[in-house]
Amino acid sequence: MNKILLVIQREYVTRVLKKSFWVSSLLAPVLITAIYAIPIWLAMKDKEQKQIAIFDQSHLLKSTDLQDKELVFTFTNIPEQAYKTQFAKAGYDAFVSIPVDVLANPKGVHIYSSKNIGLTLKESVERLIQNKVRQELMYKAGISEKVYEDTQVDIDSETITVSENGGETSSSSAGAMILAGIMGLILYVTLLLYGSQVMNGVIEEKSSRIIEVIISSVKPYQLMLGKIIGVGLVGLTQFVLWIVLTIGLTQVTGKIYASKTKAIAQMSQMEHGKAADDMAKAMQDSPMGEVTKVLESTNIPLILVAFLFYFFVGYLLYSSLFAAIGSAVESATEAQQFTFIVMIPIIVSFLMAQYTMQDPDSTIAFWASMIPFTSPINMMVRLPYGVPMWELALSMGLLVFGFLACSWISARIYRVGILMYGKKATWKELSKWLFYKG
Amino acid sequence: MLLSIRHLEKRYADHVALNDVNLEIPKGKIFGLLGPNGAGKTSLIRIITQITGPDAGEIYFDGEPLRLEHADQIGYLPEERGLYKKMKVGEQLLYLAQLKGMRKEEAIAKLKEWFIRLDIKEWWNKPVNDLSKGMQQKTQFIATVVHEPKLLILDEPFSGFDPINANMLKDKILAIKERGTTVLFSTHRMDSVEELCDEIALINHAEVVLSGNKDEVQNRYKKNQFAIRFEGELSSIPGIEVVSSQTGNAILRFSEGMGTNEAIAKIIQQVRLLEFKEVIPSFNDIFIQVVSETN
């Protein structure tokens, strides 16, 4: 037992002392904070206004129809053919030409620009003209402007989760989906990442030939288990660092934004709360806003504990298989022919997760979150939508069982594989090793 | 006996690695395990180090049936050696010593002694990658002996050592034997067998084909032959067969019952005898003879 601890300690310490560990531990929270903070920053920043010349032969548009925060329109009378080479010199970013018969020929609108115009600019221009054209067509069909405006309603539903005892929480299915997607993606990446770290560690010991010295001191399964647990603890450490640092960083940036918004509001003498509203709106529109909403409505401790559990046990299951592969080969390139078979269930469960996300209570989603190979990713994807406790417990139990079964098989291959040199490993060979005696 | 091996059997899918192997390895002696490649030496060593298990048979370590805990009392230097390339020498040796059950402080103290003894104090913080092959060999040797095992198993210890370091290693092995450690060493370099071993066993085709005390084995393979150096003409003498002869040198075999004094008396009648000595078969000769006989 003491020797397993020594192995765990070595695997853990040598990895945690590496520079690459700290780079990825620090970089990820910065990236996550950036995803959260940049949309807000962009929303707060004053947008640059684009100057656009417009030649309207239909005489449909009035300057009141062309109100946009980012676009300034100027009417011109110079014909299209002449002006399309001139507008840039006159200081316009784009030149819009509307044909006489735009009502009958909506595709006849041309936008000229010296550089490739952005998609948003194109859409803004199109939207403004389209609104007016629709209005005009409605008017001609006998529908008044007032009626038209009144028909432009937006449906925005509030989703509410009702628990068995009748308690209601406002939930966000979009937010749940984002949270589910993020957790599924993180699990997918980390299972592959740490699994292959274990495999490379085993290959290193085998190819450097230190393995024989080590296993004259500890049993092969102790070495394998020690390595897997050691690397897994590195993964857990990284997660804890990520969570703590991300929370810390977002808190700090949130505070900075709050004080900045206040300062802007005071400086520009804007009507009270306008800037704050802008920011609140930007936060709601950014994906993190939805996640914040879903975080408020879900059981965060449960999700955190379940996440760490599914990562750790799911990782144990897969990495034991990776260890078995590492033991059977002598180089990373030789390992490729075997790794795909372990990667397939991870990839499949990630693909299934897309489906689970759409319909978290379907039969397929249920089974995907029960079968040990696919359950870590799929159960974490289902969890933000709410999962009955018995399903969660059953899934966890099955995963632990799956890990024990996989590690038993892996340990049998491992103990033979690490001492095999010069013999090209094949599937047939591996299955024979399973039945070798001590 | 430090190690008693009884009726050991080991089979792999396609061949027999050890067939009814019996060996007694006495305490405090250097025991040479000889044999051609693929004879079963490594299989036997891996069973003693408990890396693999036997199919049948027993091993007694210092009077007790071999158990997992005995691993801490065995030091093993495999033929194919390796270290963690990126770890520092000191850390690595400390790890290996702790895996052999040493406490940390104790291990550090012993390691420091060895670093001073081998004059490699400045290596402690060097990564293994920076060491030459010879330096890695020394590091590995320390890892094998630092926990002061009762049994030291060395598989081809001299391979890869230059003559100076090989000599140093020889001295260290003898010093370790003086402390009472039993050494089992496997080799096909017969010169080191003659210099170091007290007892030997020869394995061929999974079986022990020869074993015993080194001198006793050599005596067993004596062919009653004598080498002489002389001046004069040597013609045939009744009862003495000339096996080979060159000018002034000859190897003779005496017929059954003829003593050396009687033979010398006859020889000096013909020539002036300058040198007379018994031909002791070298282990090289014994090895080749026994292996070809048992093939």
Chai-1 contact restraints between the chains, C-beta under 6 A:
chainA,res_idxA,chainB,res_idxB,connection_type,confidence,min_distance_angstrom,max_distance_angstrom,comment,restraint_id
A,K3,B,L99,contact,1.0,0.0,6.0,A-B,restraint_1
A,L6,B,Q98,contact,1.0,0.0,6.0,A-B,restraint_2
A,L6,B,L99,contact,1.0,0.0,6.0,A-B,restraint_3
A,R10,B,Y95,contact,1.0,0.0,6.0,A-B,restraint_4
A,S208,B,G82,contact,1.0,0.0,6.0,A-B,restraint_5
A,S208,B,K85,contact,1.0,0.0,6.0,A-B,restraint_6
A,R209,B,E80,contact,1.0,0.0,6.0,A-B,restraint_7
A,R209,B,G82,contact,1.0,0.0,6.0,A-B,restraint_8
A,I210,B,G82,contact,1.0,0.0,6.0,A-B,restraint_9
A,I210,B,L83,contact,1.0,0.0,6.0,A-B,restraint_10
A,I210,B,Y84,contact,1.0,0.0,6.0,A-B,restraint_11
A,E212,B,P78,contact,1.0,0.0,6.0,A-B,restraint_12
A,I215,B,I51,contact,1.0,0.0,6.0,A-B,restraint_13
A,S216,B,T49,contact,1.0,0.0,6.0,A-B,restraint_14
A,S216,B,I51,contact,1.0,0.0,6.0,A-B,restraint_15
A,S216,B,Y76,contact,1.0,0.0,6.0,A-B,restraint_16
A,S217,B,A71,contact,1.0,0.0,6.0,A-B,restraint_17
A,S217,B,L99,contact,1.0,0.0,6.0,A-B,restraint_18
A,S217,B,K100,contact,1.0,0.0,6.0,A-B,restraint_19
A,G438,B,G53,contact,1.0,0.0,6.0,A-B,restraint_20
